[in-house]
């Protein structure tokens, strides 16, 4: 499972290769109850410059923690 780090997390590449546990905490749009209740561990493999999000999950990782129709969700994350 992979993800890209937004500017707030990227820190000039310091997080590249680091692992983060990510969990959906709620909706950021009209999709009700997008969270699956699961968490996912992802490896930061890229930078997402200008992304409004902290972590941009791959489709596979996103689908594990939330309904893909939601598109954007609130998350909690921590480095593992």
C-alpha positions as CSV (number, residue, x, y, z in Angstrom):
1,X,0.0,0.0,0.0
2,X,1.4,3.4,-1.0
3,X,0.7,7.1,-0.7
4,X,2.1,10.5,-1.5
5,X,2.8,13.2,1.1
6,X,1.4,16.7,0.8
7,X,3.5,19.7,1.4
8,X,2.7,19.8,5.2
9,X,4.1,16.4,5.7
10,X,6.8,16.1,3.0
11,X,9.6,18.0,4.9
12,X,11.9,18.1,1.9
13,X,11.6,14.4,1.4
14,X,12.3,13.4,5.0
15,X,9.2,11.2,5.1
16,X,9.9,9.4,1.8
17,X,10.1,5.7,2.5
18,X,8.4,6.1,6.0
19,X,5.4,4.0,7.0
20,X,2.2,5.5,8.3
21,X,-0.9,4.0,9.8
22,X,-4.0,5.8,8.4
23,X,-7.6,5.6,9.6
24,X,-10.7,7.4,8.2
25,X,-12.4,9.6,10.8
26,X,-15.3,11.0,8.8
27,X,-16.7,12.7,5.7
28,X,-15.5,15.9,4.1
29,X,-18.3,16.0,1.6
30,X,-21.9,14.9,1.1
31,X,-21.2,11.1,1.2
32,X,-22.6,9.9,4.5
33,X,-20.6,7.5,6.7
34,X,-17.7,6.9,4.3
35,X,-15.5,5.1,6.8
36,X,-15.1,1.3,6.8
37,X,-13.7,1.2,10.4
38,X,-10.5,-0.3,9.1
39,X,-7.0,1.2,9.1
40,X,-4.3,0.8,6.5
41,X,-0.5,1.0,6.7
42,X,1.0,2.9,3.7
43,X,4.5,3.7,2.6
44,X,5.2,7.3,1.5
45,X,6.7,6.9,-2.0
46,X,6.0,10.3,-3.6
47,X,5.4,14.1,-3.0
48,X,2.1,15.6,-3.9
49,X,3.0,19.3,-4.3
50,X,0.1,21.7,-3.8
51,X,-2.2,18.9,-2.6
52,X,-4.7,20.2,0.0
53,X,-4.5,16.9,1.8
54,X,-1.7,15.7,4.2
55,X,-1.6,12.2,2.7
56,X,-2.9,11.2,-0.8
57,X,-3.6,7.5,-0.6
58,X,-3.5,5.1,-3.6
59,X,-6.9,3.8,-4.7
60,X,-6.2,0.4,-3.1
61,X,-5.3,2.0,0.3
62,X,-8.2,4.4,0.2
63,X,-10.7,1.7,-0.6
64,X,-9.6,-0.3,2.4
65,X,-10.5,2.5,4.8
66,X,-13.4,4.3,3.0
67,X,-16.0,4.2,0.3
68,X,-14.2,5.3,-2.9
69,X,-17.1,7.5,-3.9
70,X,-16.3,9.8,-0.9
71,X,-13.2,11.0,-2.7
72,X,-11.9,13.1,0.2
73,X,-12.1,12.1,3.9
74,X,-10.8,13.2,7.2
75,X,-8.1,11.0,8.6
76,X,-6.0,10.3,11.7
77,X,-2.4,9.1,11.0
78,X,0.8,8.2,12.8
79,X,4.2,7.0,11.8
80,X,4.9,3.4,12.5
